[in-house]
Amino acid sequence: MRTTKQIKDKIDALKQKLHKKQVYENFGDKEQRELDEYIGDIWDYDYSNRMIIASMTKQFFEWCYNYTGEQNAVG
């Protein structure tokens, strides 16, 4: 199992990677799957960590969905 800090760091690294790519259909889909594999089985985590991880992954998925390539900062 990963810590929430490790997962946050992974998300930040994936965002950095995506900033270098051009926007395309299904932008970030590969990275979303990579994050899911990195996290592993969500049910292995206790309830409070599951809620934190679910929130972080949702925010990352929404970031990918809304990304336009015009943003300069990771966030």
N, C-alpha and C positions, 0 to 999 in steps of 0.2 A: 504494500500500500504506500501511496505517496502522501506527503504532507500537503496542506493547502498552499504553503509557500512554494513548494516544488511545482505544483500545478499552476500557480500564478506565474512563476518564472517561465514555465513551458509556454503558456499563453503569450507572454510578452515576446518570447523568442519566435513564436509562430507569426505574430503580428509584424515583427521586424522582417521576417522572411517574405511575408505577403506584400509589404510596402515596396519591395523591389520588383514585384510582378505587375504586369499590366492587368487591368480588370477584364474579366471574361465571364461567360456564362458559367454558373455554378462556382463562382469565385470562392475559394477557401474550403471547398468540399473535401479535398484531399487532406487538408490540415485539420479539419474538424474530425475526420476519421482517425487521423494520427493522434489527436488529443484524446479521443475516446479510448484508443488502445493504450495510451500512456497512463490514463487514469485506472483502467481495468474495471473490474466488476464493482459498480457503485454500491451494491448491497454489502460489500465487505467493510464499508465505512460505517461509523456510528451515525446516528440520526442527524446530529448538529453538523457534522462534516459533510454529510450527503446534501444537506440544504445549502451549505456554502458552496460546495462543488457544483451543484445544479445551477446556482445563481451565476457562478463564474463562467460555466460553459454556455449558459443561455446568453450572457452578455457577449461572449466571444462569437457565438453564432450570429447574433444580431449585428455585431460589428462587421463581420464578413458580408452579411446580406446588404448592409447599408454603405459599405465602403465604396468610394467613388474614385480614389486615387489622387484626389486633390488635397487630402489631409497631409499635413507635414509632421505632426507629432503622433507618437504611439499613444493611444489612450482609450 
